[in-house]
């Protein structure tokens, strides 16, 4: 198998409103493409193509992402790293054993990308790093077909960060071989049974479960004045969840007392309310949108209005970062996402997770309105 050319089957049609890029590096990929575009109507069409399964199989090779859209051929070119840049990048990976383990586990650590940037290596694409081309007559940059290819590529990147490294010029075998060359000891075969011999034995039956053990081991807390055992059990479970989020970068390391109270309430379903819903849908950025209005950059709002006008949607009442249409409202966050809200007895409640496109966010608000 040629690891320098990887093929992926066509994505089947997705549900309406299916999200792109759940990983932070996948979102960075989409941002690089969207920030280059001057036509949000084409981006909207690209999202529709990506979700409806219009594209054929995707081929990934160094510097090139390609697919077909009917009889059209669509390609997105990505600048490859030079040999000198790869040497510096591999030095950063080899400097910490956890980096290569994270990549193999399907993760792209923030600190690895930051270390690469310190070594003057732009691992993640920025504005202008993606160069689309297509057989269609569309003059957009990207056109709707190239945009669809980029959106679908974000799903590939979510599953395997080595796809990004291949686009930058090196396949997984190249990388692992060069890392082993930097640490010859790691190239020695580990003692044990060869893989082909182990698989020849088949799958043995699972051992019987041990007897005399409870189904789970709860945290045992002795009652004491002012120390409710149930509350301590919740706090212990929450500490474990918080540690996981900190390690994964899912939430900021520093939270205010108020933010942490809302996070704790939302995580363990201790109560409900607009602030709690805001955290569940958007974390700290979602809570910030719920709590405070702000004045977004004019160019961000201009792009959003272009997308809105292309759909012939009703005129909005705009106040700072808030757009209101009847009993529905969109709020633009500092993270570049639109948060949908619905009017619930005179109070605005977050209705769904945020979207980069205000048209999609409004659709989510309309779908959620009857149940919120």
C-alpha positions as CSV (number, residue, x, y, z in Angstrom):
1,X,0.0,0.0,0.0
2,X,1.2,3.5,-0.9
3,X,0.9,5.6,2.2
4,X,1.7,8.7,0.3
5,X,-1.7,8.5,-1.5
6,X,-4.7,7.7,0.7
7,X,-8.2,7.2,-0.6
8,X,-11.3,7.7,1.4
9,X,-14.8,6.6,0.4
10,X,-17.5,9.2,-0.4
11,X,-19.3,10.5,2.6
12,X,-23.0,9.4,2.6
13,X,-25.7,12.1,3.1
14,X,-25.7,13.6,6.6
15,X,-28.6,14.8,8.7
16,X,-29.7,18.4,8.2
17,X,-27.5,20.7,10.4
18,X,-24.7,18.1,10.8
19,X,-21.7,19.8,12.3
20,X,-18.3,20.0,10.7
21,X,-15.0,19.7,12.6
22,X,-15.4,18.6,16.2
23,X,-11.6,18.8,16.8
24,X,-9.9,22.1,17.4
25,X,-7.4,21.4,14.5
26,X,-10.4,20.6,12.2
27,X,-12.0,23.9,13.1
28,X,-8.7,25.7,12.3
29,X,-8.7,24.1,8.9
30,X,-12.2,25.3,8.2
31,X,-11.4,28.8,9.5
32,X,-8.5,29.1,7.1
33,X,-10.8,28.3,4.2
34,X,-13.7,30.5,5.4
35,X,-11.6,33.5,6.2
36,X,-10.2,33.4,2.6
37,X,-13.7,33.4,1.1
38,X,-15.4,36.6,0.0
39,X,-18.7,34.9,-0.9
40,X,-20.6,33.4,2.0
41,X,-23.4,32.3,-0.4
42,X,-20.9,29.9,-2.0
43,X,-19.8,28.7,1.5
44,X,-23.5,28.0,2.3
45,X,-23.8,26.0,-0.9
46,X,-20.6,24.2,-0.1
47,X,-21.9,23.1,3.3
48,X,-25.1,21.8,1.6
49,X,-23.0,19.8,-0.9
50,X,-20.9,18.4,1.9
51,X,-23.9,17.3,3.9
52,X,-25.9,15.8,1.0
53,X,-23.2,13.5,-0.3
54,X,-22.6,15.3,-3.6
55,X,-18.9,14.6,-3.7
56,X,-17.3,11.3,-4.7
57,X,-14.3,9.6,-3.0
58,X,-11.6,11.8,-1.6
59,X,-7.9,11.3,-2.4
60,X,-5.2,12.8,-0.1
61,X,-1.6,13.1,-1.2
62,X,1.3,15.4,-0.3
63,X,0.1,18.9,-1.1
64,X,-3.1,17.8,-2.7
65,X,-6.7,17.1,-1.7
66,X,-9.0,16.0,-4.5
67,X,-12.5,14.7,-5.2
68,X,-15.1,14.6,-8.0
69,X,-18.5,16.4,-7.9
70,X,-20.4,14.7,-10.7
71,X,-18.4,15.2,-13.8
72,X,-16.3,18.0,-12.2
73,X,-12.8,17.6,-10.8
74,X,-12.1,19.6,-7.6
75,X,-8.7,20.0,-6.0
76,X,-7.4,22.0,-3.0
77,X,-3.7,22.5,-3.0
78,X,-1.8,22.8,0.4
79,X,1.7,24.2,0.7
80,X,4.1,21.4,1.7
81,X,6.8,21.9,4.4
82,X,10.4,22.0,3.3
83,X,12.9,19.3,4.4
84,X,14.4,21.8,6.8
85,X,11.0,22.5,8.3
86,X,10.2,18.8,8.7
87,X,13.5,18.3,10.5
88,X,12.6,21.0,13.0
89,X,9.1,19.7,13.4
90,X,10.4,16.1,14.0
91,X,12.8,17.4,16.6
92,X,9.8,19.0,18.4
93,X,7.9,15.7,18.2
94,X,10.8,13.6,19.4
95,X,11.5,16.0,22.3
96,X,8.4,14.7,24.1
97,X,7.3,11.1,23.9
98,X,3.7,12.0,24.5
99,X,3.5,13.9,21.2
100,X,3.8,10.9,19.0
101,X,1.6,8.8,21.3
102,X,-1.1,11.5,21.0
103,X,-0.9,11.6,17.2
104,X,-1.2,7.8,17.0
105,X,-4.2,8.1,19.3
106,X,-5.9,10.6,16.9
107,X,-5.1,13.8,18.8
108,X,-3.2,16.9,17.9
109,X,-1.8,18.4,21.1
110,X,-2.0,22.2,21.4
111,X,1.5,22.3,22.8
112,X,2.9,20.4,19.8
113,X,1.4,23.0,17.4
114,X,2.7,25.8,19.6
115,X,6.2,24.2,19.7
116,X,6.1,24.0,15.9
117,X,5.2,27.6,15.7
118,X,8.1,28.6,17.9
119,X,10.3,26.7,15.5
120,X,8.8,28.8,12.6
121,X,6.7,26.0,11.3
122,X,3.1,26.7,10.4
123,X,1.6,23.2,10.8
124,X,-2.0,24.3,10.6
125,X,-3.1,26.3,7.6
126,X,-3.7,30.0,7.8
127,X,-5.6,32.4,5.6
128,X,-4.4,31.9,2.0
129,X,-2.6,28.6,2.6
130,X,-5.4,26.6,0.8
131,X,-5.5,27.1,-2.9
132,X,-8.6,25.6,-4.5
133,X,-9.3,24.8,-8.2
134,X,-12.3,23.3,-10.0
135,X,-13.6,22.6,-13.4
136,X,-16.8,24.5,-12.7
137,X,-17.3,28.0,-14.2
138,X,-17.7,29.5,-10.7
139,X,-15.3,32.4,-10.0
140,X,-15.5,32.0,-6.2
141,X,-12.4,31.4,-4.1
142,X,-13.2,28.7,-3.1
143,X,-16.1,27.7,-5.3
144,X,-19.0,25.7,-3.8
145,X,-17.4,22.4,-4.8
146,X,-14.0,23.2,-3.3
147,X,-15.7,24.5,-0.2
148,X,-17.6,21.2,0.1
149,X,-14.4,19.3,-0.2
150,X,-12.8,21.4,2.6
151,X,-15.8,20.9,4.8
152,X,-15.7,17.1,4.3
153,X,-11.9,17.1,4.8
154,X,-12.5,18.4,8.3
155,X,-14.2,15.1,9.2
156,X,-11.1,13.3,7.9
157,X,-8.9,15.5,10.0
158,X,-11.1,14.9,13.1
159,X,-10.5,11.1,12.8
160,X,-6.8,11.2,11.9
161,X,-4.4,14.1,12.3
162,X,-1.9,12.3,10.1
163,X,-4.1,13.4,7.1
164,X,-3.0,17.0,7.8
165,X,0.7,15.8,8.0
166,X,0.3,14.0,4.7
167,X,-1.1,17.1,3.1
168,X,2.0,18.9,4.5
169,X,4.2,16.4,2.7
170,X,5.0,13.3,4.8
171,X,3.0,10.1,5.4
172,X,2.8,8.2,8.7
173,X,5.4,5.6,7.7
174,X,7.9,8.4,6.8
175,X,7.3,10.1,10.1
176,X,7.6,7.0,12.3
177,X,10.7,5.9,10.4
178,X,12.4,9.2,10.9
179,X,11.4,9.3,14.6
180,X,12.9,5.9,15.1
181,X,16.1,7.0,13.4
182,X,16.3,9.8,15.9
183,X,15.9,7.2,18.7
184,X,17.4,4.0,17.5
185,X,16.5,2.2,20.7
186,X,12.8,2.5,19.9
187,X,13.5,0.6,16.6
188,X,14.3,-2.6,18.5
189,X,11.4,-5.1,18.4
190,X,9.7,-5.4,21.7
191,X,9.7,-8.9,23.2
192,X,6.4,-10.8,22.8
193,X,4.4,-12.7,20.3
194,X,4.5,-11.7,16.6
195,X,1.3,-10.1,15.4
196,X,0.5,-12.7,12.7
197,X,1.1,-15.5,15.2
198,X,-1.1,-13.9,17.8
199,X,-4.0,-13.4,15.4
200,X,-3.7,-17.0,14.2
201,X,-4.9,-18.1,17.6
202,X,-8.3,-16.4,17.2
203,X,-10.2,-14.5,19.9
204,X,-10.2,-16.4,23.2
205,X,-13.3,-16.3,25.4
206,X,-13.4,-13.7,28.2
207,X,-12.7,-14.9,31.7
208,X,-15.5,-15.2,34.1
209,X,-16.1,-12.1,36.2
210,X,-14.6,-12.3,39.7
211,X,-17.1,-13.1,42.4
212,X,-17.7,-11.1,45.6
213,X,-17.2,-7.7,44.1
214,X,-19.8,-4.9,43.9
215,X,-20.9,-3.7,40.5
216,X,-19.2,-0.4,41.2
217,X,-17.2,1.1,44.0
218,X,-18.7,4.4,45.2
219,X,-16.7,7.0,47.0
220,X,-17.3,6.2,50.7
221,X,-17.6,9.4,52.8
222,X,-18.5,9.2,56.4
223,X,-21.2,11.7,57.5
224,X,-19.8,14.6,59.4
225,X,-21.1,18.0,60.6
226,X,-21.3,20.3,57.6
227,X,-20.1,17.6,55.1
228,X,-22.9,16.1,53.1
229,X,-21.7,12.8,51.6
230,X,-23.8,13.2,48.4
231,X,-22.3,16.6,47.7
232,X,-18.7,15.3,48.2
233,X,-19.4,12.4,45.8
234,X,-20.5,14.9,43.2
235,X,-17.4,17.1,43.8
236,X,-15.1,14.1,43.5
237,X,-16.7,13.0,40.2
238,X,-16.5,16.7,39.0
239,X,-12.8,17.0,39.8
240,X,-12.1,14.0,37.6
241,X,-14.1,15.5,34.7
242,X,-12.4,18.9,35.2
243,X,-9.0,17.2,35.1
244,X,-9.9,15.5,31.9
245,X,-11.1,18.7,30.3
246,X,-8.0,20.6,31.3
247,X,-5.7,17.9,29.9
248,X,-7.7,17.8,26.6
249,X,-8.0,21.6,26.3
250,X,-11.8,21.3,26.1
251,X,-12.2,24.2,28.6
252,X,-10.0,27.1,29.7
253,X,-7.7,26.4,32.7
254,X,-8.8,29.5,34.6
255,X,-12.5,30.0,35.4
256,X,-14.1,32.6,37.5
257,X,-16.1,31.5,40.6
258,X,-19.4,32.2,38.7
259,X,-18.2,30.3,35.6
260,X,-17.3,27.3,37.7
261,X,-20.6,27.4,39.6
262,X,-22.5,27.3,36.2
263,X,-20.2,24.6,34.9
264,X,-20.7,22.4,37.9
265,X,-24.5,22.9,37.7
266,X,-24.6,22.2,34.0
267,X,-22.3,19.2,34.1
268,X,-24.2,17.4,36.8
269,X,-27.7,18.5,35.8
270,X,-28.3,20.1,39.2
271,X,-30.6,22.8,37.9
272,X,-31.7,24.4,34.6
273,X,-31.9,28.0,33.4
274,X,-30.5,30.3,30.6
275,X,-27.0,30.4,32.1
276,X,-26.9,26.6,32.5
277,X,-28.2,26.0,28.9
278,X,-25.6,28.5,27.6
279,X,-22.8,26.4,29.3
280,X,-24.1,23.1,28.0
281,X,-24.2,24.4,24.4
282,X,-21.1,26.6,24.3
283,X,-19.0,26.3,27.5
284,X,-17.3,29.4,28.7
285,X,-17.7,31.3,25.3
286,X,-21.4,30.4,25.3
287,X,-21.8,31.7,28.8
288,X,-20.0,35.0,27.9
289,X,-22.5,35.5,25.0
290,X,-25.4,34.9,27.4
291,X,-24.1,37.4,29.9
292,X,-22.6,40.2,27.9
293,X,-23.3,42.2,24.7
294,X,-20.3,43.5,22.7
295,X,-19.5,45.3,19.5
296,X,-18.2,42.8,16.9
297,X,-15.9,43.9,14.0
298,X,-17.8,45.5,11.2
299,X,-16.4,43.1,8.6
300,X,-17.7,40.1,10.5
301,X,-21.2,41.5,10.5
302,X,-21.0,42.5,6.9
303,X,-20.2,38.9,5.9
304,X,-23.1,37.6,8.0
305,X,-25.5,40.1,6.4
306,X,-24.4,38.9,2.9
307,X,-25.2,35.3,3.8
308,X,-28.5,36.4,5.4
309,X,-29.5,38.5,2.3
310,X,-28.8,35.6,0.0
311,X,-31.5,33.6,1.7
312,X,-34.1,36.3,1.5
313,X,-34.7,36.0,5.2
314,X,-36.8,38.5,7.2
315,X,-35.1,41.8,8.2
316,X,-33.5,41.6,11.6
317,X,-33.5,44.1,14.4
318,X,-29.7,44.5,15.1
319,X,-28.3,45.7,18.4
320,X,-24.6,45.3,18.9
321,X,-23.9,41.5,18.5
322,X,-27.6,40.5,18.7
323,X,-30.0,39.9,15.8
324,X,-33.7,39.5,16.6
325,X,-36.5,38.2,14.4
326,X,-39.8,37.8,16.3
327,X,-39.3,35.3,19.1
328,X,-35.9,34.2,17.8
329,X,-32.5,35.8,18.3
330,X,-28.9,35.2,17.2
331,X,-26.0,36.4,19.2
332,X,-22.5,36.6,17.7
333,X,-19.8,35.4,20.1
334,X,-16.2,36.5,20.4
335,X,-15.2,33.0,19.2
336,X,-16.7,33.8,15.7
337,X,-19.8,31.7,16.2
338,X,-23.5,32.5,16.1
339,X,-25.5,31.3,19.1
340,X,-29.3,30.7,18.6
341,X,-31.8,31.9,21.3
342,X,-35.6,31.6,21.7
343,X,-38.0,33.8,23.7
344,X,-39.3,31.8,26.6
345,X,-41.9,33.8,28.6
346,X,-40.1,37.1,28.1
347,X,-36.6,35.6,28.7
348,X,-34.0,34.6,26.1
349,X,-32.9,31.0,26.4
350,X,-30.1,29.4,24.5
351,X,-31.7,27.0,22.0
352,X,-28.9,24.9,20.3
353,X,-25.1,24.7,19.9
354,X,-23.6,27.6,18.0
355,X,-22.9,27.7,14.2
356,X,-20.4,29.6,12.1
357,X,-23.1,30.5,9.6
358,X,-26.0,32.8,10.9
359,X,-28.5,31.2,8.5
360,X,-27.8,27.7,9.9
361,X,-28.0,29.1,13.4
362,X,-31.4,30.6,12.7
363,X,-32.6,27.3,11.3
364,X,-31.5,25.6,14.6
365,X,-33.4,28.2,16.6
366,X,-36.5,27.6,14.6
367,X,-36.2,23.8,15.0
368,X,-35.7,24.1,18.8
369,X,-38.4,26.8,19.5
370,X,-41.3,24.3,20.1
371,X,-39.3,22.3,22.7
372,X,-37.3,24.9,24.6
